[in-house]
Amino acid sequence: MIGCQRSLFSIPSDVVYLNTAYMSPLMNSVVDAINYGAKLKASPWDLTINDFFENSESARTLFANLVNVNSKNIALVPSASYGLETAAKNLKVGSGRSVVMLENQFPSHVYPWQRLVNETGGKLIKVKEKKDRNLTELVLEFINEQCAIVAVPNVLWTNGLMLDLPSISLRCKEVGAALVLDLTQSVGAVNTDLEKIDPDFAVVAAYKWMMSPYSTGYLYVSEKHWNGEPLEGNWISRRDGKNFSNLVNYTDQYEDGAVRFDMGERANFALLPGSIEALKQLHKWGIKNIEKTLQQNNSTLSDQLRSLGFVIPSDADRGPHFIGAIQPKNSPKDLMKILASNKIYLSERGGVLRITPNVWNNHEDYQKFLTTVSAVL
């Protein structure tokens, strides 16, 4: 268990922030690192060629270690949509074949596949939730010989329902389907072993559970796709890119690994230092410790909310860090406004309240939240 880490953040004592699924606050150390990095651009005469490369490799390595893969598997991307479009550009569907996804999954993990089937044929299959069925079992039913791609998250962003990715990956390999994952709502809070899961592509937007600056993220690319086509034709991922005086001698050769899929201007002098600082802190805490802490806190909070009439998936079916709660019938229609007026912040997606605490929350936060909700029911 990790004790309350509120002192590392600038969160006012009267604010109850239960909304990591929307966006995490930045740690003070991350803000300091961003400020330091931004000032580098104020004096570009002090920047060296190594400044364009060293932080990129540090972030790549720190993230790779977090998810148990080689740093050569990781590309630096600005968003989930960037990574997922990269995956779609390097995969095909075709007539009579399908892309399997969840109903109501995040739009960035839908639009690339809509485009792909429009261009190459095939169809989308959106797996619907059923009250009496496990979500993983429902997905597995549609992974057959006609399935070309399985495009799913680890945790559904609206309600926190969780998928068993190793089981899904095994089935994909049995039928020859590609597996593409959006792990934005899980990596950083749920222990994730990408070597074990072995997807084709997996993307993480880092501004939520990774506690990193906005417009930062990571793309895992399996070795089988290292010769694929990147979204951009940038220079920094090419062979001998460090030789600035030689860049006019154009080359089709890339550096080894997934680096060819890096975004342009990846050497963001302001954001990368912040990302590195956040990654270092996640390593200090340990993802398994974060998961255990959030699991225990959320299990207790879920039981208390159920006693007030909220409907919440069982602990076995939801992410340990994520509570998706359906309000009781006697709940006021303006509950979100009531909570916000008391400086209690969470979010609502698809008619479900998303309650997603983190290591900055304390006992007083939970009590204020429960007391406020109890008073209006």
Secondary structure, DSSP 4 states (H G I P E B T S, - for coil): -----GGGB---TT-EE-BTTT-PPPBHHHHHHHHHHHHHTT-GGG--GGGGTHHHHHHHHHHHHHTTS-GGGEEEES-HHHHHHHHHHT----TT-EEEEETT--GGGTHHHHHHHHHH--EEEEEPP-TTS-HHHHHHTT-STTEEEEEEESB-TTT-BB--HHHHHHHHHHHT-EEEEE-TTTTTTS---HHHH--SEEEEETTSTT---TT-EEEEE-GGGTTS--S---STTBTTTT-GGGTTS--S-B-SGGGGGPPTT---TTHHHHHHHHHHHHHHH-HHHHHHHHHHHHHHHHHHHHHTT-B---TTTB-TT-EEEBPPTTS-TTHHHHHHHTTEE-EEETTEEEEB--TT--HHHHHHHHHHHHHH-
